[in-house]
Amino acid sequence: MIVWGGLYYDGSYHYLNTGGRYNPSTDSWTATSTTSAPAGRYEHTAVWTGSQMIVWGGFNGSYLNTGGRYNPGTTVGQLPAPPARPLADTNTRQCGPAAK
């Protein structure tokens, strides 16, 4: 299991750009790399491709049209190419192919 990002509030907002990998067989956590990690955010979307985690969108004081990918095999974060079209500035998540 991989977790990343989120919001910490202690009287002011802190948008996190850190994460961890959980190994259930050893009941242990390993920190994810922050090299080239995208800006901290919460309410983002994350998907597992089978080899890497893609993070996109979210909010950190404004709605984001950016993201990154994390490959636990290399432990280096990489920024993906921007989308072909801008995403709407809403909390709505689109599933499936884009409307034509």
Contacts in CASP RR format, 6 or more apart in sequence:
PFRMAT RR
TARGET T0000
AUTHOR 0000-0000-0000
METHOD contacts of the structure
MODEL  1
MIVWGGLYYDGSYHYLNTGGRYNPSTDSWTATSTTSAPAGRYEHTAVWTG
SQMIVWGGFNGSYLNTGGRYNPGTTVGQLPAPPARPLADTNTRQCGPAAK
1 21 0 8 1.000
1 22 0 8 1.000
1 24 0 8 1.000
2 19 0 8 1.000
2 20 0 8 1.000
2 21 0 8 1.000
2 22 0 8 1.000
2 32 0 8 1.000
2 46 0 8 1.000
2 48 0 8 1.000
2 53 0 8 1.000
2 70 0 8 1.000
2 72 0 8 1.000
3 19 0 8 1.000
3 20 0 8 1.000
3 22 0 8 1.000
4 17 0 8 1.000
4 18 0 8 1.000
4 19 0 8 1.000
4 20 0 8 1.000
4 32 0 8 1.000
4 46 0 8 1.000
4 53 0 8 1.000
4 55 0 8 1.000
4 70 0 8 1.000
5 15 0 8 1.000
5 16 0 8 1.000
5 17 0 8 1.000
5 18 0 8 1.000
5 19 0 8 1.000
5 40 0 8 1.000
5 41 0 8 1.000
5 42 0 8 1.000
5 44 0 8 1.000
5 55 0 8 1.000
6 15 0 8 1.000
6 16 0 8 1.000
6 40 0 8 1.000
6 41 0 8 1.000
6 42 0 8 1.000
6 44 0 8 1.000
7 13 0 8 1.000
7 14 0 8 1.000
7 15 0 8 1.000
7 16 0 8 1.000
7 42 0 8 1.000
8 14 0 8 1.000
8 16 0 8 1.000
13 61 0 8 1.000
15 39 0 8 1.000
15 40 0 8 1.000
15 41 0 8 1.000
15 42 0 8 1.000
15 59 0 8 1.000
15 60 0 8 1.000
15 61 0 8 1.000
16 40 0 8 1.000
16 41 0 8 1.000
16 42 0 8 1.000
17 34 0 8 1.000
17 37 0 8 1.000
17 38 0 8 1.000
17 39 0 8 1.000
17 40 0 8 1.000
17 41 0 8 1.000
18 31 0 8 1.000
18 32 0 8 1.000
18 34 0 8 1.000
18 37 0 8 1.000
19 31 0 8 1.000
19 32 0 8 1.000
20 29 0 8 1.000
20 30 0 8 1.000
20 31 0 8 1.000
20 32 0 8 1.000
21 29 0 8 1.000
21 30 0 8 1.000
21 32 0 8 1.000
21 72 0 8 1.000
22 28 0 8 1.000
22 29 0 8 1.000
23 29 0 8 1.000
23 30 0 8 1.000
32 70 0 8 1.000
32 72 0 8 1.000
32 75 0 8 1.000
33 70 0 8 1.000
33 75 0 8 1.000
33 76 0 8 1.000
33 77 0 8 1.000
35 76 0 8 1.000
35 77 0 8 1.000
36 76 0 8 1.000
36 77 0 8 1.000
36 78 0 8 1.000
36 79 0 8 1.000
37 68 0 8 1.000
37 77 0 8 1.000
38 55 0 8 1.000
38 66 0 8 1.000
38 67 0 8 1.000
38 68 0 8 1.000
38 79 0 8 1.000
39 60 0 8 1.000
39 64 0 8 1.000
39 66 0 8 1.000
40 60 0 8 1.000
41 55 0 8 1.000
41 57 0 8 1.000
41 58 0 8 1.000
41 59 0 8 1.000
41 60 0 8 1.000
41 64 0 8 1.000
42 58 0 8 1.000
42 59 0 8 1.000
42 60 0 8 1.000
43 58 0 8 1.000
43 59 0 8 1.000
43 91 0 8 1.000
44 55 0 8 1.000
44 56 0 8 1.000
44 57 0 8 1.000
44 58 0 8 1.000
44 59 0 8 1.000
44 64 0 8 1.000
44 67 0 8 1.000
45 55 0 8 1.000
45 56 0 8 1.000
45 57 0 8 1.000
45 58 0 8 1.000
45 93 0 8 1.000
46 53 0 8 1.000
46 54 0 8 1.000
46 55 0 8 1.000
46 56 0 8 1.000
47 53 0 8 1.000
47 54 0 8 1.000
51 71 0 8 1.000
52 69 0 8 1.000
52 70 0 8 1.000
52 71 0 8 1.000
52 72 0 8 1.000
53 69 0 8 1.000
53 70 0 8 1.000
53 72 0 8 1.000
54 67 0 8 1.000
54 68 0 8 1.000
54 69 0 8 1.000
54 80 0 8 1.000
55 67 0 8 1.000
55 68 0 8 1.000
55 69 0 8 1.000
55 70 0 8 1.000
56 66 0 8 1.000
56 67 0 8 1.000
56 68 0 8 1.000
56 80 0 8 1.000
57 63 0 8 1.000
57 64 0 8 1.000
57 65 0 8 1.000
57 66 0 8 1.000
57 67 0 8 1.000
57 87 0 8 1.000
58 64 0 8 1.000
59 91 0 8 1.000
62 89 0 8 1.000
63 89 0 8 1.000
63 90 0 8 1.000
65 82 0 8 1.000
65 83 0 8 1.000
65 86 0 8 1.000
65 87 0 8 1.000
66 79 0 8 1.000
66 82 0 8 1.000
67 79 0 8 1.000
67 80 0 8 1.000
68 77 0 8 1.000
68 78 0 8 1.000
68 79 0 8 1.000
68 80 0 8 1.000
69 77 0 8 1.000
69 78 0 8 1.000
69 79 0 8 1.000
69 80 0 8 1.000
70 77 0 8 1.000
71 77 0 8 1.000
71 78 0 8 1.000
85 98 0 8 1.000
END
